[in-house]
Amino acid sequence: MQRKRIGAKRQFGQGMTEYLIVVALIAVSSIVVFSRFGQTMRNQVAGLTHELVGTDSTKYGVKYAKQKAQYAADNAQKTKSMSDYSSYKDLQKR
């Protein structure tokens, strides 16, 4: 009788540990995604937040997200090399 209780506690502890590992992996991966996609994604989330609150999101996040996406697309077309250090400075202007 005692062995069944101990086994159930161990199984519950194992389930909780697995759950915590999954939650930690989701948290870490979301941090990585947000840091990789940068300001555009942050502005999209800000726009979504304003929509949930009931304010006009076009004034805030969505407009800036479109601007950043266009800026990124424009800069993707530029040639960057080690011989031209001003190309890095151009990227830092915004």
MMTF fields as JSON, N, C-alpha, C and O atoms, coordinates in Angstrom:
{
  "mmtfVersion": "1.0.0",
  "mmtfProducer": "UNKNOWN",
  "numBonds": 375,
  "numAtoms": 376,
  "numGroups": 94,
  "numChains": 1,
  "numModels": 1,
  "chainsPerModel": [1],
  "groupsPerChain": [94],
  "chainIdList": ["A"],
  "bondAtomList": [4, 2, 8, 6, 12, 10, 16, 14, 20, 18, 24, 22, 28, 26, 32, 30, 36, 34, 40, 38, 44, 42, 48, 46, 52, 50, 56, 54, 60, 58, 64, 62, 68, 66, 72, 70, 76, 74, 80, 78, 84, 82, 88, 86, 92, 90, 96, 94, 100, 98, 104, 102, 108, 106, 112, 110, 116, 114, 120, 118, 124, 122, 128, 126, 132, 130, 136, 134, 140, 138, 144, 142, 148, 146, 152, 150, 156, 154, 160, 158, 164, 162, 168, 166, 172, 170, 176, 174, 180, 178, 184, 182, 188, 186, 192, 190, 196, 194, 200, 198, 204, 202, 208, 206, 212, 210, 216, 214, 220, 218, 224, 222, 228, 226, 232, 230, 236, 234, 240, 238, 244, 242, 248, 246, 252, 250, 256, 254, 260, 258, 264, 262, 268, 266, 272, 270, 276, 274, 280, 278, 284, 282, 288, 286, 292, 290, 296, 294, 300, 298, 304, 302, 308, 306, 312, 310, 316, 314, 320, 318, 324, 322, 328, 326, 332, 330, 336, 334, 340, 338, 344, 342, 348, 346, 352, 350, 356, 354, 360, 358, 364, 362, 368, 366, 372, 370],
  "bondOrderList": [1, 1, 1, 1, 1, 1, 1, 1, 1, 1, 1, 1, 1, 1, 1, 1, 1, 1, 1, 1, 1, 1, 1, 1, 1, 1, 1, 1, 1, 1, 1, 1, 1, 1, 1, 1, 1, 1, 1, 1, 1, 1, 1, 1, 1, 1, 1, 1, 1, 1, 1, 1, 1, 1, 1, 1, 1, 1, 1, 1, 1, 1, 1, 1, 1, 1, 1, 1, 1, 1, 1, 1, 1, 1, 1, 1, 1, 1, 1, 1, 1, 1, 1, 1, 1, 1, 1, 1, 1, 1, 1, 1, 1],
  "groupList": [{"groupName": "MET", "atomNameList": ["N", "CA", "C", "O"], "elementList": ["N", "C", "C", "O"], "formalChargeList": [0, 0, 0, 0], "bondAtomList": [1, 0, 2, 1, 3, 2], "bondOrderList": [1, 1, 2], "singleLetterCode": "M", "chemCompType": "L-PEPTIDE LINKING"}, {"groupName": "GLN", "atomNameList": ["N", "CA", "C", "O"], "elementList": ["N", "C", "C", "O"], "formalChargeList": [0, 0, 0, 0], "bondAtomList": [1, 0, 2, 1, 3, 2], "bondOrderList": [1, 1, 2], "singleLetterCode": "Q", "chemCompType": "L-PEPTIDE LINKING"}, {"groupName": "ARG", "atomNameList": ["N", "CA", "C", "O"], "elementList": ["N", "C", "C", "O"], "formalChargeList": [0, 0, 0, 0], "bondAtomList": [1, 0, 2, 1, 3, 2], "bondOrderList": [1, 1, 2], "singleLetterCode": "R", "chemCompType": "L-PEPTIDE LINKING"}, {"groupName": "LYS", "atomNameList": ["N", "CA", "C", "O"], "elementList": ["N", "C", "C", "O"], "formalChargeList": [0, 0, 0, 0], "bondAtomList": [1, 0, 2, 1, 3, 2], "bondOrderList": [1, 1, 2], "singleLetterCode": "K", "chemCompType": "L-PEPTIDE LINKING"}, {"groupName": "ILE", "atomNameList": ["N", "CA", "C", "O"], "elementList": ["N", "C", "C", "O"], "formalChargeList": [0, 0, 0, 0], "bondAtomList": [1, 0, 2, 1, 3, 2], "bondOrderList": [1, 1, 2], "singleLetterCode": "I", "chemCompType": "L-PEPTIDE LINKING"}, {"groupName": "GLY", "atomNameList": ["N", "CA", "C", "O"], "elementList": ["N", "C", "C", "O"], "formalChargeList": [0, 0, 0, 0], "bondAtomList": [1, 0, 2, 1, 3, 2], "bondOrderList": [1, 1, 2], "singleLetterCode": "G", "chemCompType": "PEPTIDE LINKING"}, {"groupName": "ALA", "atomNameList": ["N", "CA", "C", "O"], "elementList": ["N", "C", "C", "O"], "formalChargeList": [0, 0, 0, 0], "bondAtomList": [1, 0, 2, 1, 3, 2], "bondOrderList": [1, 1, 2], "singleLetterCode": "A", "chemCompType": "L-PEPTIDE LINKING"}, {"groupName": "PHE", "atomNameList": ["N", "CA", "C", "O"], "elementList": ["N", "C", "C", "O"], "formalChargeList": [0, 0, 0, 0], "bondAtomList": [1, 0, 2, 1, 3, 2], "bondOrderList": [1, 1, 2], "singleLetterCode": "F", "chemCompType": "L-PEPTIDE LINKING"}, {"groupName": "THR", "atomNameList": ["N", "CA", "C", "O"], "elementList": ["N", "C", "C", "O"], "formalChargeList": [0, 0, 0, 0], "bondAtomList": [1, 0, 2, 1, 3, 2], "bondOrderList": [1, 1, 2], "singleLetterCode": "T", "chemCompType": "L-PEPTIDE LINKING"}, {"groupName": "GLU", "atomNameList": ["N", "CA", "C", "O"], "elementList": ["N", "C", "C", "O"], "formalChargeList": [0, 0, 0, 0], "bondAtomList": [1, 0, 2, 1, 3, 2], "bondOrderList": [1, 1, 2], "singleLetterCode": "E", "chemCompType": "L-PEPTIDE LINKING"}, {"groupName": "TYR", "atomNameList": ["N", "CA", "C", "O"], "elementList": ["N", "C", "C", "O"], "formalChargeList": [0, 0, 0, 0], "bondAtomList": [1, 0, 2, 1, 3, 2], "bondOrderList": [1, 1, 2], "singleLetterCode": "Y", "chemCompType": "L-PEPTIDE LINKING"}, {"groupName": "LEU", "atomNameList": ["N", "CA", "C", "O"], "elementList": ["N", "C", "C", "O"], "formalChargeList": [0, 0, 0, 0], "bondAtomList": [1, 0, 2, 1, 3, 2], "bondOrderList": [1, 1, 2], "singleLetterCode": "L", "chemCompType": "L-PEPTIDE LINKING"}, {"groupName": "VAL", "atomNameList": ["N", "CA", "C", "O"], "elementList": ["N", "C", "C", "O"], "formalChargeList": [0, 0, 0, 0], "bondAtomList": [1, 0, 2, 1, 3, 2], "bondOrderList": [1, 1, 2], "singleLetterCode": "V", "chemCompType": "L-PEPTIDE LINKING"}, {"groupName": "SER", "atomNameList": ["N", "CA", "C", "O"], "elementList": ["N", "C", "C", "O"], "formalChargeList": [0, 0, 0, 0], "bondAtomList": [1, 0, 2, 1, 3, 2], "bondOrderList": [1, 1, 2], "singleLetterCode": "S", "chemCompType": "L-PEPTIDE LINKING"}, {"groupName": "ASN", "atomNameList": ["N", "CA", "C", "O"], "elementList": ["N", "C", "C", "O"], "formalChargeList": [0, 0, 0, 0], "bondAtomList": [1, 0, 2, 1, 3, 2], "bondOrderList": [1, 1, 2], "singleLetterCode": "N", "chemCompType": "L-PEPTIDE LINKING"}, {"groupName": "HIS", "atomNameList": ["N", "CA", "C", "O"], "elementList": ["N", "C", "C", "O"], "formalChargeList": [0, 0, 0, 0], "bondAtomList": [1, 0, 2, 1, 3, 2], "bondOrderList": [1, 1, 2], "singleLetterCode": "H", "chemCompType": "L-PEPTIDE LINKING"}, {"groupName": "ASP", "atomNameList": ["N", "CA", "C", "O"], "elementList": ["N", "C", "C", "O"], "formalChargeList": [0, 0, 0, 0], "bondAtomList": [1, 0, 2, 1, 3, 2], "bondOrderList": [1, 1, 2], "singleLetterCode": "D", "chemCompType": "L-PEPTIDE LINKING"}],
  "groupTypeList": [0, 1, 2, 3, 2, 4, 5, 6, 3, 2, 1, 7, 5, 1, 5, 0, 8, 9, 10, 11, 4, 12, 12, 6, 11, 4, 6, 12, 13, 13, 4, 12, 12, 7, 13, 2, 7, 5, 1, 8, 0, 2, 14, 1, 12, 6, 5, 11, 8, 15, 9, 11, 12, 5, 8, 16, 13, 8, 3, 10, 5, 12, 3, 10, 6, 3, 1, 3, 6, 1, 10, 6, 6, 16, 14, 6, 1, 3, 8, 3, 13, 0, 13, 16, 10, 13, 13, 10, 3, 16, 11, 1, 3, 2],
  "groupIdList": [1, 2, 3, 4, 5, 6, 7, 8, 9, 10, 11, 12, 13, 14, 15, 16, 17, 18, 19, 20, 21, 22, 23, 24, 25, 26, 27, 28, 29, 30, 31, 32, 33, 34, 35, 36, 37, 38, 39, 40, 41, 42, 43, 44, 45, 46, 47, 48, 49, 50, 51, 52, 53, 54, 55, 56, 57, 58, 59, 60, 61, 62, 63, 64, 65, 66, 67, 68, 69, 70, 71, 72, 73, 74, 75, 76, 77, 78, 79, 80, 81, 82, 83, 84, 85, 86, 87, 88, 89, 90, 91, 92, 93, 94],
  "secStructList": [7, 2, 2, 2, 2, 2, 2, 2, 2, 2, 2, 2, 2, 2, 2, 2, 2, 2, 2, 2, 2, 2, 2, 2, 2, 2, 2, 2, 2, 2, 2, 2, 2, 2, 2, 2, 2, 2, 2, 2, 2, 2, 2, 2, 2, 2, 2, 2, 2, 2, 2, 2, 2, 6, 1, 7, 4, 4, 4, 6, 2, 2, 2, 2, 2, 2, 2, 2, 2, 2, 2, 2, 2, 2, 2, 2, 6, 1, 7, 7, 7, 6, 6, 7, 6, 2, 2, 2, 2, 2, 2, 2, 6, 7],
  "xCoordList": [0.824, 0.0, 0.87, 0.577, 1.926, 2.828, 3.555, 3.811, 3.888, 4.617, 3.78, 4.326, 2.503, 1.635, 1.619, 1.639, 1.585, 1.574, 2.888, 2.887, 3.987, 5.292, 5.416, 5.915, 4.968, 5.02, 4.159, 4.548, 3.003, 2.121, 2.743, 2.628, 3.398, 4.059, 5.212, 5.413, 5.965, 7.077, 6.565, 7.145, 5.467, 4.9, 4.379, 4.551, 3.754, 3.271, 4.446, 4.382, 5.503, 6.691, 7.352, 7.855, 7.358, 7.93, 7.095, 7.643, 5.782, 4.902, 5.089, 5.108, 5.227, 5.446, 6.793, 6.908, 7.807, 9.131, 9.095, 9.67, 8.429, 8.301, 7.547, 7.921, 6.496, 5.714, 6.581, 6.529, 7.37, 8.242, 9.299, 9.641, 9.811, 10.797, 10.163, 10.772, 8.95, 8.258, 7.973, 8.176, 7.509, 7.234, 8.52, 8.514, 9.605, 10.883, 11.355, 11.868, 11.191, 11.577, 10.741, 11.263, 9.452, 8.588, 9.007, 9.05, 9.314, 9.736, 11.045, 11.174, 12.002, 13.295, 13.138, 13.729, 12.348, 12.173, 11.437, 11.741, 10.478, 9.793, 10.731, 10.642, 11.616, 12.603, 13.532, 13.857, 13.958, 14.835, 14.123, 14.708, 12.861, 12.105, 11.943, 12.145, 11.583, 11.417, 12.726, 12.731, 13.824, 15.098, 15.552, 16.195, 15.242, 15.655, 14.839, 15.392, 13.532, 12.686, 12.648, 12.179, 13.133, 13.383, 12.171, 11.093, 12.4, 11.445, 10.133, 9.081, 10.162, 8.934, 7.948, 6.765, 8.425, 7.543, 7.058, 5.905, 7.909, 7.488, 6.382, 5.426, 6.522, 5.482, 4.183, 3.101, 4.271, 3.065, 2.362, 1.138, 3.124, 2.536, 1.933, 0.876, 2.595, 2.041, 0.726, -0.222, 0.66, -0.585, -1.684, -2.831, -1.346, -2.319, -2.814, -4.002, -1.911, -2.287, -3.241, -4.212, -2.965, -3.865, -5.236, -6.249, -5.284, -6.568, -7.345, -8.56, -6.652, -7.323, -7.876, -8.943, -7.15, -7.596, -8.754, -9.604, -8.778, -9.857, -9.421, -10.266, -8.131, -7.646, -7.252, -7.181, -6.998, -6.663, -5.21, -4.292, -5.007, -3.648, -2.882, -1.656, -3.567, -2.844, -1.965, -0.987, -2.301, -1.476, -0.189, 0.808, -0.202, 0.913, 1.712, 2.512, 1.501, 2.375, 2.322, 3.365, 1.145, 1.032, 1.743, 2.442, 1.567, 2.218, 3.739, 4.425, 4.259, 5.703, 6.232, 7.35, 5.428, 5.848, 5.98, 6.923, 5.04, 5.122, 6.346, 7.024, 6.628, 7.799, 9.09, 9.976, 9.194, 10.398, 10.541, 11.651, 9.421, 9.484, 9.944, 10.75, 9.441, 9.864, 11.338, 12.072, 11.764, 13.171, 14.076, 15.144, 13.637, 14.424, 14.483, 15.526, 13.367, 13.355, 14.259, 14.965, 14.244, 15.117, 16.59, 17.408, 16.926, 18.316, 18.78, 19.978, 17.849, 18.23, 18.755, 19.545, 18.32, 18.754, 20.129, 20.77, 20.58, 21.867, 23.022, 22.939, 24.08, 25.279, 26.119, 26.432, 26.47, 27.283, 28.552, 28.504, 29.67, 30.934, 31.863, 31.573, 32.955, 33.925, 34.676, 35.256, 34.672, 35.4, 34.617, 35.178, 33.332, 32.488, 31.895, 30.869, 32.539, 32.066, 30.871, 30.186, 30.602, 29.454, 28.142, 27.104, 28.152, 26.916, 26.401, 25.191, 27.304, 26.897, 26.309, 25.332, 26.886, 26.377, 24.993, 24.158, 24.734, 23.408, 22.36, 21.231, 22.726, 21.779, 21.482, 20.396, 22.398, 22.222, 21.428, 21.083, 21.131, 20.452, 19.036, 18.547, 18.377, 16.988, 16.876, 15.771],
  "yCoordList": [-1.188, 0.0, 1.254, 2.224, 1.225, 2.372, 2.618, 3.768, 1.556, 1.699, 2.417, 3.186, 2.194, 2.859, 4.362, 5.133, 4.779, 6.214, 6.875, 7.971, 6.226, 6.777, 6.865, 7.861, 5.839, 5.848, 6.948, 7.574, 7.192, 8.249, 9.62, 10.498, 9.812, 11.093, 11.32, 12.432, 10.266, 10.394, 10.715, 11.53, 10.058, 10.296, 11.731, 12.377, 12.221, 13.604, 14.571, 15.562, 14.296, 15.145, 15.124, 16.149, 13.978, 13.878, 14.682, 15.363, 14.607, 15.374, 16.871, 17.616, 17.311, 18.733, 19.187, 20.286, 18.348, 18.686, 18.807, 19.74, 17.878, 17.948, 19.208, 19.871, 19.533, 20.734, 21.984, 22.869, 22.065, 23.222, 23.332, 24.435, 22.205, 22.232, 22.747, 23.549, 22.302, 22.769, 24.263, 24.989, 24.726, 26.156, 26.97, 28.036, 26.482, 27.194, 27.242, 28.269, 26.161, 26.149, 27.124, 27.802, 27.196, 28.149, 29.574, 30.424, 29.843, 31.192, 31.577, 32.688, 30.682, 30.977, 31.162, 32.073, 30.306, 30.438, 31.717, 32.326, 32.141, 33.402, 34.591, 35.561, 34.532, 35.602, 35.656, 36.739, 34.502, 34.455, 35.014, 35.781, 34.632, 35.121, 36.627, 37.32, 37.142, 38.586, 39.328, 40.401, 38.772, 39.466, 39.381, 40.311, 38.304, 38.157, 39.046, 39.686, 39.085, 39.862, 41.332, 42.156, 41.662, 43.044, 43.94, 43.535, 45.164, 46.239, 46.032, 46.424, 45.436, 45.232, 44.381, 44.711, 43.302, 42.429, 43.116, 42.941, 43.877, 44.605, 45.599, 45.755, 46.266, 47.207, 46.493, 47.017, 45.319, 44.548, 44.153, 44.246, 43.719, 43.354, 44.582, 44.492, 45.724, 46.96, 47.312, 47.73, 47.145, 47.401, 46.455, 46.869, 45.188, 44.209, 44.557, 44.426, 44.996, 45.388, 46.573, 46.603, 47.542, 48.693, 48.279, 48.831, 47.333, 46.845, 46.147, 46.312, 45.372, 44.688, 45.671, 45.45, 46.752, 47.764, 48.573, 49.069, 48.701, 49.444, 50.765, 51.551, 51.031, 52.264, 51.997, 50.843, 53.047, 52.931, 52.496, 53.23, 51.315, 50.784, 51.37, 51.264, 51.984, 52.523, 53.696, 53.996, 54.353, 55.467, 54.962, 55.683, 53.756, 53.271, 52.205, 52.523, 50.976, 49.902, 49.535, 49.28, 49.498, 49.0, 49.921, 49.453, 51.215, 52.17, 52.05, 52.027, 51.974, 51.872, 50.518, 50.426, 49.475, 48.158, 48.152, 47.576, 48.79, 48.882, 49.686, 49.328, 50.768, 51.579, 50.783, 50.824, 50.068, 49.274, 48.136, 47.822, 47.521, 46.445, 46.983, 46.348, 48.143, 48.746, 49.136, 48.943, 49.679, 50.06, 48.831, 48.881, 47.732, 46.499, 45.956, 45.476, 46.032, 45.558, 46.416, 45.894, 47.717, 48.609, 48.321, 48.298, 48.103, 47.837, 46.459, 46.235, 45.538, 44.207, 44.259, 43.406, 45.255, 45.385, 46.043, 45.939, 46.712, 47.405, 46.415, 45.425, 46.698, 45.869, 46.326, 47.508, 45.38, 45.684, 44.847, 43.652, 45.474, 44.741, 45.315, 46.34, 44.649, 45.101, 46.347, 47.059, 46.613, 47.783, 49.077, 50.165, 48.967, 50.155, 50.201, 49.578, 50.931, 51.005, 51.927, 51.869, 52.769, 53.668, 52.91, 53.409, 51.728, 50.963, 50.568, 50.522, 50.285, 49.979, 51.216, 51.114, 52.37, 53.609, 53.929, 54.455, 53.619, 53.848, 53.004, 53.451, 51.8, 50.932, 51.425, 51.167, 52.114, 52.581, 53.876, 54.299, 54.514, 55.805, 55.698, 56.633, 54.597, 54.467, 53.674, 53.469],
  "zCoordList": [0.0, 0.0, 0.0, -0.699, 0.78, 0.877, -0.443, -0.801, -1.167, -2.424, -3.477, -4.268, -3.504, -4.481, -4.255, -5.215, -3.017, -2.709, -3.114, -3.676, -2.835, -3.196, -4.708, -5.232, -5.411, -6.868, -7.46, -8.445, -6.878, -7.374, -7.149, -8.004, -6.014, -5.745, -6.709, -7.197, -6.981, -7.922, -9.325, -10.043, -9.698, -11.02, -11.127, -12.161, -10.082, -10.078, -10.162, -10.89, -9.431, -9.477, -10.84, -11.3, -11.489, -12.825, -13.816, -14.683, -13.693, -14.576, -14.401, -15.38, -13.167, -12.906, -13.454, -13.997, -13.315, -13.841, -15.357, -15.917, -16.022, -17.48, -17.893, -18.861, -17.168, -17.46, -17.319, -18.173, -16.262, -16.057, -17.151, -17.577, -17.6, -18.684, -19.965, -20.674, -20.275, -21.482, -21.392, -22.366, -20.247, -20.069, -20.209, -20.825, -19.652, -19.769, -21.22, -21.664, -21.959, -23.372, -24.192, -25.077, -23.901, -24.602, -24.278, -25.168, -23.022, -22.632, -23.309, -23.823, -23.315, -23.938, -25.439, -26.018, -26.069, -27.518, -27.88, -28.905, -27.066, -27.365, -27.187, -27.939, -26.219, -26.052, -27.257, -27.744, -27.737, -28.91, -30.136, -30.901, -30.326, -31.489, -31.413, -32.41, -30.253, -30.113, -30.347, -30.951, -29.879, -30.086, -31.534, -32.022, -32.233, -33.633, -34.564, -35.458, -34.354, -35.25, -34.888, -35.673, -33.72, -33.364, -33.235, -32.8, -33.63, -33.396, -34.141, -33.636, -35.312, -36.076, -35.292, -35.214, -34.718, -33.957, -32.68, -32.284, -32.047, -30.847, -31.177, -30.418, -32.313, -32.718, -33.067, -32.799, -33.653, -33.941, -32.643, -32.544, -31.664, -30.372, -29.699, -29.075, -29.821, -29.254, -29.931, -29.266, -31.257, -31.975, -31.542, -31.378, -31.354, -30.888, -29.491, -29.195, -28.644, -27.287, -27.3, -26.544, -28.156, -28.253, -28.778, -28.348, -29.685, -30.179, -29.069, -28.96, -28.249, -27.147, -26.129, -25.557, -25.908, -24.95, -25.521, -24.781, -26.844, -27.471, -28.065, -28.494, -28.103, -28.711, -30.156, -30.58, -30.904, -32.316, -32.472, -32.103, -33.013, -33.123, -34.295, -34.336, -35.248, -36.401, -36.008, -36.692, -34.925, -34.454, -33.82, -33.78, -33.336, -32.532, -33.274, -34.155, -32.926, -33.36, -34.818, -35.419, -35.411, -36.775, -37.758, -38.656, -37.591, -38.492, -38.395, -39.417, -37.19, -37.0, -37.471, -37.978, -37.303, -37.78, -39.295, -39.837, -39.979, -41.439, -41.864, -42.828, -41.148, -41.475, -41.288, -42.142, -40.184, -39.917, -40.927, -41.357, -41.303, -42.29, -43.639, -44.319, -44.028, -45.291, -45.237, -46.207, -44.113, -43.937, -44.03, -44.64, -43.42, -43.477, -44.899, -45.342, -45.612, -46.999, -47.874, -48.737, -47.66, -48.43, -48.148, -49.068, -46.886, -46.521, -46.966, -47.143, -47.148, -47.615, -49.041, -49.447, -49.799, -51.186, -51.313, -52.358, -50.264, -50.321, -50.201, -49.474, -50.917, -50.843, -49.655, -49.511, -48.823, -47.651, -47.723, -48.017, -47.456, -47.477, -46.419, -45.802, -46.227, -45.233, -45.694, -44.874, -46.99, -47.491, -47.318, -47.449, -47.027, -46.903, -45.492, -45.22, -44.619, -43.237, -43.08, -42.058, -44.056, -43.94, -44.093, -43.659, -44.694, -44.819, -43.44, -43.219, -42.521, -41.152, -40.488, -39.745, -40.744, -40.164, -40.693, -39.958, -41.96, -42.524, -41.819, -41.613, -41.455, -40.768, -39.359, -38.84, -38.739, -37.37, -37.282, -36.178, -38.39, -38.344, -37.814, -37.18, -38.055, -37.617, -36.391, -35.888]
}
